[in-house]
Amino acid sequence: MERSQEESTQAAQAPVRPRRHSRQVTLRYAVDGEPRELKIGGGAPITVQSMTTGKTHDVENCLAEIKELADAGADVVRVAVPRPEDAEALKDIVHGATVPIVADIHFNHKYALKALEAGVAKVRINPGNIGKPEWEREVLLAAKERGTPIRIGVNGGSLEKDILDKYGYPRPEALFESAMRHVEACTRVGFEDIVISVKHSDVYFMIQSYRLLAEATDYPLHLGVTESGSLKTGPIKSSIGIGSLLADGIGDTIRVSLAADSVNEVRVGHQILKSLRLGRPGVNVIACPTCGRLAGDLFSVVDEVEEAVAARGFDKDLSVALMGCAVNGPGEAAGADLGVSLGRGRAHIFKRGETVGTVDQHEIADAVIQMIENWDEAAEGNSPGQ
Ligand code: SF4
């Protein structure tokens, strides 16, 4: 756990995170009649998406779910369109939402046409089941006419039969081939407002599939591990899959799929971005794992501070370290902007490795929040590692 002077210096001098060059697409939507845009790719901030789980045609509940996701920080919300009544409801959903709405279409290209008419910000089609090439072409031409982006959402579980027969298993090459087949269908009609995803439930295959795409194209990529599981396992799989790619600069928008309340998808998505110091500015809470030197109840302090930081939604870009002892804490967290380390009954407060005061242990969370509130980004300069 000890951090050498050299490591601390390296952290402070770390370069800006490089990102793969990608084209940019624009999602157009309106809030209370006022037009807005959200960019994906081309250096735009990486966005976090989620999906509603209720029936889309139950407009009131669907809009309530969209609001809950937007309040949790979802930049884009996708809704499933499996029935005609869902397609019919899209107009009202688009009208009532405050974030860009993406229509998720499988099997029936007519619903995609309907979604475009309803003014959705983007349509996701699953090329493995959208049907005949002429139907896909019809959708692409309609999207082109409206300037609405399309996501080519390839999924390891629903590849076209001929591709599956060729590879025998949804290997990365198979997902890549499926995606490129539909990229070509887009380029044939001169439509390039596309985002691509090649999701797989096997994290390793998912990573390889996206790497193939990232090398071969410059279209923006929507990252996700499909069917990643419950709140216990899903965040781990998603963090490995999405995080590995983002760490290599690959990915423009992300969705964490969880078999749990979708609000958790948004929280985990932002946490993945925050862990890599990508995405929106925000407070990154770091905590030591504790060891035999622990001098108090650090876990409660971490819970309290994380909850308070989440509740306040600070947009200051700084890291806060919570350390279990005063012996090694400040040194180990020298790369953090602010921190506290537990000591005998008291907690030491430090700023970029230097102790600047002490508080009683029961006052730690309040003291940390106060320090964040008082943090003056302009005066303090960039965080270490920025
Ligand atoms: S208790 Fe102290 S030495 Fe142990 S892990 Fe935490 S900061 Fe490091």
Boltz pocket constraint, residues with backbone or C-beta under 6 A from the ligand:
constraints:
  - pocket:
      binder: B
      contacts: [[A, 1], [A, 288], [A, 289], [A, 290], [A, 291], [A, 292], [A, 293], [A, 294], [A, 295], [A, 323], [A, 324], [A, 325], [A, 326], [A, 327], [A, 328], [A, 329], [A, 332]]
      max_distance: 6.0
